[in-house]
Amino acid sequence: MTQISTFFGLQQSLRGLLAHQRAIDVTGHNITNANTEGYSRQEAVMAAATPYDIEAGLLVDGGGAMLGGGVDIQAFRRIRDGFLDLQYRAQSLRLGEYSGTASAMSQIEEGLSEPGENGIAAQLDKFWSSWSAVANAPENLATRQNLVEQAKVLAGAITDLDARITTIKAQVSAEYSSITGPTGDIKSMADEIAKLNAAIKFAVADGDQPNDLLDRRDVLLDQLSSYAQVSVTDLGNGAISVNFGDAATPLVNDGTVTWPQTLTAPGGKLGALLQLTAPLVPVPPSTTPGTLESYRADLNAFAKKVADDVNALHNPGGTGTNFFTYGAAGTEAASLAVNVTATGVRYATGAATGANDIAIAIAKLRGSGADQSYQSLVARIGADVRNTLRLEDNAKVLTGAIDDRRQSTSGVSMDEEMSNLVRFQRGYQASARAMSTIDEMLDVLINRAGRVGL
Amino acid sequence: MTMRLSNQMLSRNTLADLTRVNNELYRTQRKMSSGKEITKPSDDPFGTTRAVTGRRDVEEINQLQRNVDDALSWQGVTEVALSRLTDVVQRARELLVQGASDSNGVAERQSIAKEIDQLIETAKTEANGQYAGRYIFAGTATTTRPYSPGGADAYAGDGGNIVRTIGPGVSIPVNVRGADFLGGDPAVAQPDGLLLTTLRDIATHLRGGTAADNNALRTTDIQAIDRNLDNLTSIRATVGATTNRLETARLRLRELEEASNESLSRIEDADMAKTLTDFSLQQAVYQSALKTGANIVQNSLLDFLR
C-alpha cells in the first residue's frame, strides 16, 4: 500500500489559511474602494488545488486515486461587463451633446427676457404706440422727441441681443479651444491612457491581471466618451487603440498620442459646441446651419423688416430721409440705428402741421410682419431650448439607468462584503482548527506513542 | 432578476431623486414668488407667443383708448364752439328780423349793423378756437389761425382731415373745417353764401337803406341765415354722431381691455391655488425622500455584526 506523508494534512490546512487570508485581503480592497469612481469589485477565485495523484495501491483493491490537496487562489477576478461599458459610453455621448447645447441656449433664452416688460416685444409695442402719440399730436415736438428716444431704445435692444448671441458664440468657441487645446482635457486624458497602456501591457506580459489599471483606463474612456464618439480597439496585448470623433488618426494607439487633430462632426459635447458655432451656410459634410448664426440670421431679418417697413412709409419715394439705417447684409441687427432727429421725423405726406397720415400708417404696422417675425424667433428659441432640455433629461435618465446596471454588476455592496468577511473569517478559523487537530494527532503520535511503561 | 444593489448606486440614486424633487420644488416656488406660469420661453413656447401677442393686444388697446380720449376731447371743444356760434347766428337772426321791420329808422338800422359787425368778429373768434394749442377749425393747418379778427374774411386753414385711429384698422375724421360753415375758402368762388358773406350782406343791406335793400333783408337775407342755421345744425349733428361713435368705441375698448387682460392673465399667471397645493405636495414628497434616503444610506449589515 502506497504511503501518504504524515504531514499531508498540515500542508492542506496551510493552503486553506493562506487562501482565506487572500480572500479577506480582496474583501478589504473592495471595502476601501467602495466609493472609488469606476472601481470594479474584485473576487478571489478559489478552486481546489491540483490533486495528489496516486496511481495505484491506495485503495483496498489496489487501485489508485486522486487525493485532494486543499485550496488555491486561481485568480483575482475583476467583475465587469464590457457590453454595459459600450452602452454607457453611447448614452454619455448623447448626454454630453445635449448638456453642452442646453447651457449655451439657456443663456440666449435668458437674454430674450420674454415674456416680460423689458423684452424687445415690449419695446416694439411702445415704439408703435409712440407713433400713435405722434399721430394724436403731430404739432408737438415733445411727442416726436419721445418717438425718437423710444426708437433708439428699440434699436438698442435689438443690437444688444445680437451682441449677446455673438458673445455666447465666442464663449462657446473658447470652451472648444480650451478642451481641445494642447493643455486641454482631451490631451491630458489621452496621455494618461497611453501611460496606462504601457503599464497594462507590461503586466499582461508578466501574466498578471492589472485590475485597478484597467479600471482607471475605463474611467478615462467614459470621460472621453462625453466629449466625442469613442471607439476602442483591443490590440491583443493589453493595450488599446482609441478612435476619437471623426479624427483621421487614432487619438491613442498603444503608447502614441496624436493630438490636436481637426474634428468636423465628432458628436458629444465637442460636436455640440461645433454645431453651436458653425457658420450659417453649412460646410459639407454638415447639412445644418450653425444654431447661433441661424438665430442671428432671424434677428437680422427681423431688424431689416422693422427698418424697411418703417422706412417705406416714412420715406415713400426713397428720396427723403430714412427713419432707420442699417449696415450690410448679416449685420442689420448689429448696425440698426435711428437716422432722424425729432425735427426730422416725417409724420405726414403734406406740409400741414396737423396732418398725420404717415404716423397713422406706421402705427398701423403694429402686429404686422415685423412683430410676427420677432415672435417666431422667440417661439423658435423657446422650442429649441425646451427640446434640448427634454433630450438632456432623457439622456440623463438613460445614462443613470445604464450606470445602475453597471453598478449592479461591478459596484461594491457593503452587505455583501460584510457577509463575505464573516464567511472568509470562519473559513480561516476552520482551517486553523483543522491544522490544530492534525497537530494534536501528531502530538499523540510523536510524544506519546511507544511510551508504554516509561 | 433581482438587481444587485451596490452602495454607490444607493447613494447616487438617492441624491438624484432628491435633486429632482428639489428642482420641482424650486420651480413651484419660483412660480409662486413671480406669480407667473411662464417665466421663460422654454416653459411653454406656444404659450410664450400667445403671451407676447396678448401683451401687444393690451398695449394696442391702451393706445387706442388714448386716441379715443383725445378725439373725444377734440369733439367736446368743437361742440362748445359750435354751440356758441349757433347762439351768434340766432342773435343775428333776431337782429335781422328787427332790422327788417319798416318801423326802424336809418339810425336804428345803423346801430343794428354795428352789432352785426361785432357778431362777425365773435364768430371769427369762436372759429379760431383751440384745443391743446391747436386750431381746431383750420383743417390740418393746425398752427395757422383760420380767420383774422378785424381783417379780411378769407379762410387761412386748409381742407385736410384730422384723422384718429379708434380701432384696429378703423380711422375717423374728428375735425370740422371753418370753411364749411363760416366760408371764405379761397378755393371756392365768392360769395359762397355761408355765414360770413351772409352776415356781411345783412350789414350792407342794413346800412344801404334803399327799398331794394329792405326787400333783400326780408327775403333773401332771412332765407340765407336760415340756411346757415340749418347748415350749423347739421354740422353739430355730425359732431354729435361722431361723439356717440367715440363713446361706443370707448366702451367697447374698455370691454376689450378687460377681456385681453383676462386672457393674458390666463396664459401668463400662475394658478395660485394649484401652485400652493403642488408646493405642499412636493414639500411632503421632499421631506419623506430626505427621511427615507437618510435611513437607507446609513444602514448596512455593519450595524448588526459584532
Interface residues (C-beta under 8 A of the other chain):
Chain A: A34 N35 R41 S106 E109 E110 L112 E114 P115 G119 A121 A122 L124 D125 K126 W128 S129 S132 A133 A135 N136 A137 P138 E139 N140 A348 G350 A352 T353 G354 A355 N356 D357 I360 A363 K364 R366 G367 D371 Q375 S376 V378 A379 I381 G382 A383 V385 R386 L389 G400 D403 D404 R405 Q407 S408 T409 S410 G411 V412 S413 M414 D415 E416 M418 S419 V422
Chain B: M3 R4 L5 S6 N7 Q8 M9 R12 N13 A16 I38 K40 P41 S42 D43 D44 P45 F46 T48 T49 A51 V52 T53 R55 R56 E59 E60 N62 Q63 L64 R66 N67 D70 A132 G133 R134 A138 G139 T140 A141 T142 T143 T144 D158 G160 I162 V163 R164 T165 P168 G169 S171 N175 E268 S300 L301 L302 L305
